[in-house]
Amino acid sequence: METLSPINAASASASASSKATTSREKLNTDYQSFLTLLIAQVSNQDPLEPMDSTAFVSQLAQLTQVEQSITTNETLERIETQLGDSGTRSDIMLLGREVLAPSDLITLRDGEARFSYQLSGEATQVSARILGEDGTELRRIDGLPAGNGVRHEVVWDGRDPDGLPVPAGTFQVEIVALDAEDESVFHTTYASGQVERVAFRDGWPILELDTGAEISPDSLISVQ
């Protein structure tokens, strides 16, 4: 199992001013000049012979097209930064790999599903609820480890309370951790999934897993 170090996404975005940034600054200046000229023309026009607005409408349409192009270029530059950064792993190489990350979605296959959790406080009782797509509880596993600060692994045998096998599929796991006063203890749930797709949101990569979970590459715990 290969352990990964988190990526500092902020360092990738802290690069020198891009061409798109320079273009946007120039566009803002052009907008201001356009508005100043338009206000001056309207203020000084002859009420009996109003000016033809065709030229201004045309110029405004051109500025809008330029702004759309700049926005597209800014997104492409962020994507290029992510893909071209030699100091980080290529997220594209994660396609088809099994990864472990914070997620409450688990896959039951071959009569088994694995997940883990980590508590951030002292608990007196910990249980796991396996939920179906409609939120129905399919299985409850009580008496789980209550130690905090470490990750506890749990294996579900794929059976319901009556001992009958549950069909393979994707399920949600809900950890119920309570302290001595029956107050909830904060925790993080982890589950594995296979990377099916790398998507980009606002220029930053998102990994889409076969469980349906969407995670940031920064949150990965391990890769198999």
C-alpha positions as CSV (number, residue, x, y, z in Angstrom):
1,M,0.0,0.0,0.0
2,E,1.4,3.4,-1.0
3,T,0.9,6.2,1.5
4,L,0.5,9.7,0.0
5,S,1.3,13.1,1.4
6,P,-1.3,15.8,1.1
7,I,-1.0,18.3,-1.7
8,N,-0.9,22.0,-0.9
9,A,-3.3,23.2,-3.5
10,A,-2.7,26.8,-2.5
11,S,0.9,26.6,-3.7
12,A,-0.2,25.7,-7.1
13,S,-2.5,28.7,-7.4
14,A,0.2,31.1,-6.1
15,S,2.0,31.3,-9.4
16,A,3.0,34.5,-11.2
17,S,0.3,36.6,-12.9
18,S,-1.0,34.7,-15.9
19,K,-1.9,36.1,-19.3
20,A,-5.6,35.7,-18.5
21,T,-5.1,37.8,-15.3
22,T,-3.4,40.5,-17.3
23,S,-6.1,40.4,-20.0
24,R,-8.8,40.7,-17.3
25,E,-7.1,43.8,-15.8
26,K,-7.0,45.4,-19.3
27,L,-10.7,44.4,-19.9
28,N,-11.7,46.2,-16.6
29,T,-9.9,49.3,-17.8
30,D,-11.7,49.1,-21.2
31,Y,-15.0,48.7,-19.4
32,Q,-14.3,51.8,-17.3
33,S,-13.3,53.8,-20.4
34,F,-16.4,52.6,-22.2
35,L,-18.7,53.6,-19.4
36,T,-17.1,57.0,-19.0
37,L,-17.5,57.7,-22.8
38,L,-21.1,56.5,-22.8
39,I,-22.0,58.7,-19.8
40,A,-20.3,61.7,-21.5
41,Q,-22.1,61.1,-24.8
42,V,-25.5,60.7,-23.1
43,S,-25.0,63.8,-20.9
44,N,-24.0,66.0,-23.9
45,Q,-26.4,64.7,-26.6
46,D,-28.9,66.9,-28.3
47,P,-32.4,66.0,-27.0
48,L,-33.9,66.8,-30.4
49,E,-31.3,64.5,-32.2
50,P,-30.5,61.6,-29.8
51,M,-27.4,59.7,-30.7
52,D,-27.5,56.3,-32.5
53,S,-26.9,53.6,-29.8
54,T,-25.9,51.0,-32.4
55,A,-22.1,51.6,-32.0
56,F,-22.3,51.4,-28.2
57,V,-24.3,48.2,-28.3
58,S,-21.9,46.6,-30.7
59,Q,-18.9,47.6,-28.5
60,L,-20.6,46.3,-25.4
61,A,-21.2,42.9,-27.1
62,Q,-17.5,42.7,-28.1
63,L,-16.4,43.4,-24.5
64,T,-18.8,40.7,-23.3
65,Q,-17.3,38.2,-25.7
66,V,-13.8,39.1,-24.6
67,E,-14.8,38.6,-20.9
68,Q,-16.1,35.1,-21.7
69,S,-12.9,34.2,-23.5
70,I,-10.8,35.4,-20.5
71,T,-12.9,33.4,-18.1
72,T,-12.4,30.2,-20.2
73,N,-8.6,30.9,-20.4
74,E,-8.4,31.3,-16.6
75,T,-10.1,27.9,-16.0
76,L,-7.8,26.3,-18.6
77,E,-4.7,27.8,-16.9
78,R,-5.8,26.4,-13.5
79,I,-6.2,23.0,-15.1
80,E,-2.8,23.3,-16.8
81,T,-1.2,24.2,-13.5
82,Q,-2.6,21.1,-11.8
83,L,-1.6,18.8,-14.7
84,G,1.8,20.3,-15.3
85,D,3.0,20.7,-11.7
86,S,6.0,18.3,-11.7
87,G,6.2,18.6,-7.9
88,T,2.9,16.7,-7.4
89,R,1.5,13.4,-8.5
90,S,-0.5,13.2,-11.6
91,D,-4.1,12.7,-10.6
92,I,-4.9,11.2,-14.0
93,M,-2.6,8.2,-12.9
94,L,-5.1,7.4,-10.2
95,L,-7.7,6.3,-12.7
96,G,-8.6,2.6,-12.0
97,R,-6.7,2.6,-8.6
98,E,-8.3,1.7,-5.3
99,V,-8.0,4.6,-2.9
100,L,-8.8,5.2,0.8
101,A,-10.3,8.5,1.7
102,P,-12.9,10.2,4.0
103,S,-16.3,8.8,2.8
104,D,-19.4,7.2,4.3
105,L,-20.1,5.2,1.1
106,I,-19.1,1.6,1.1
107,T,-19.2,-1.2,-1.5
108,L,-20.4,-4.7,-0.7
109,R,-18.8,-7.3,-2.9
110,D,-18.0,-11.0,-2.5
111,G,-20.0,-10.9,0.8
112,E,-17.8,-8.3,2.5
113,A,-17.5,-4.5,2.9
114,R,-14.7,-2.7,4.8
115,F,-14.7,0.8,6.3
116,S,-12.9,2.5,9.2
117,Y,-13.5,5.5,11.5
118,Q,-11.5,7.7,13.8
119,L,-12.8,9.4,16.9
120,S,-11.8,12.9,17.9
121,G,-12.9,12.5,21.6
122,E,-13.5,10.0,24.3
123,A,-16.5,7.8,23.7
124,T,-18.1,5.1,25.8
125,Q,-20.1,3.4,23.1
126,V,-19.6,3.2,19.3
127,S,-21.9,1.5,16.8
128,A,-22.1,1.4,13.0
129,R,-25.4,1.5,11.0
130,I,-25.5,0.2,7.5
131,L,-28.1,2.0,5.5
132,G,-29.8,1.2,2.2
133,E,-30.3,3.7,-0.6
134,D,-33.7,4.8,0.9
135,G,-32.1,5.2,4.4
136,T,-33.4,1.9,5.8
137,E,-31.2,0.3,8.4
138,L,-30.0,-3.0,7.0
139,R,-27.6,-3.9,9.8
140,R,-26.3,-2.4,13.1
141,I,-22.9,-3.4,14.5
142,D,-22.5,-2.6,18.2
143,G,-19.6,-2.7,20.6
144,L,-17.0,-1.2,18.3
145,P,-13.7,0.2,19.7
146,A,-14.0,3.5,21.4
147,G,-10.3,4.6,21.5
148,N,-9.8,8.1,20.1
149,G,-7.0,9.4,17.9
150,V,-6.5,6.1,16.0
151,R,-8.3,4.6,12.9
152,H,-10.4,1.5,13.7
153,E,-11.2,-0.8,10.8
154,V,-14.6,-2.6,10.6
155,V,-15.6,-5.5,8.4
156,W,-19.3,-6.0,7.6
157,D,-20.1,-9.6,6.6
158,G,-22.8,-8.5,4.2
159,R,-25.6,-10.0,6.2
160,D,-28.8,-8.5,7.7
161,P,-29.9,-8.9,11.4
162,D,-31.5,-12.3,10.5
163,G,-28.2,-13.6,9.1
164,L,-29.5,-13.4,5.5
165,P,-27.0,-12.1,2.8
166,V,-27.6,-8.7,1.4
167,P,-27.3,-8.2,-2.4
168,A,-24.0,-6.6,-3.5
169,G,-24.1,-2.9,-4.0
170,T,-23.2,0.5,-2.5
171,F,-24.4,1.4,1.0
172,Q,-24.0,4.3,3.4
173,V,-22.4,3.7,6.8
174,E,-23.3,5.9,9.8
175,I,-21.1,5.9,12.9
176,V,-22.9,6.5,16.2
177,A,-20.4,7.5,18.9
178,L,-21.6,8.7,22.3
179,D,-19.7,9.9,25.4
180,A,-20.6,9.3,29.0
181,E,-23.3,12.0,28.8
182,D,-24.8,10.4,25.7
183,E,-23.5,13.3,23.6
184,S,-22.2,12.7,20.1
185,V,-18.5,12.4,19.7
186,F,-17.0,13.9,16.5
187,H,-15.5,11.4,14.1
188,T,-14.4,10.8,10.6
189,T,-15.5,7.8,8.5
190,Y,-13.2,6.3,5.8
191,A,-14.0,4.0,3.0
192,S,-12.2,2.6,-0.1
193,G,-13.3,3.1,-3.7
194,Q,-12.0,2.8,-7.2
195,V,-11.3,6.0,-9.1
196,E,-13.5,6.1,-12.2
197,R,-13.1,9.6,-13.3
198,V,-11.1,12.8,-12.7
199,A,-13.3,15.9,-13.0
200,F,-12.4,19.6,-12.6
201,R,-14.4,22.0,-10.5
202,D,-13.3,25.6,-10.9
203,G,-10.0,24.4,-12.2
204,W,-9.2,21.9,-9.4
205,P,-9.4,18.2,-9.6
206,I,-12.1,16.0,-8.0
207,L,-11.9,12.2,-8.0
208,E,-15.2,10.4,-8.7
209,L,-15.2,6.9,-7.2
210,D,-17.3,3.8,-8.1
211,T,-19.2,4.2,-4.8
212,G,-20.5,7.5,-6.0
213,A,-18.3,9.5,-3.6
214,E,-16.6,12.6,-4.9
215,I,-13.3,13.5,-3.1
216,S,-10.4,15.8,-3.3
217,P,-7.0,14.3,-4.1
218,D,-5.7,16.1,-1.1
219,S,-7.8,14.0,1.2
220,L,-6.4,10.6,0.1
221,I,-5.1,8.4,2.9
222,S,-3.6,5.6,0.7
223,V,-3.6,4.1,-2.8
224,Q,-3.4,0.4,-3.7
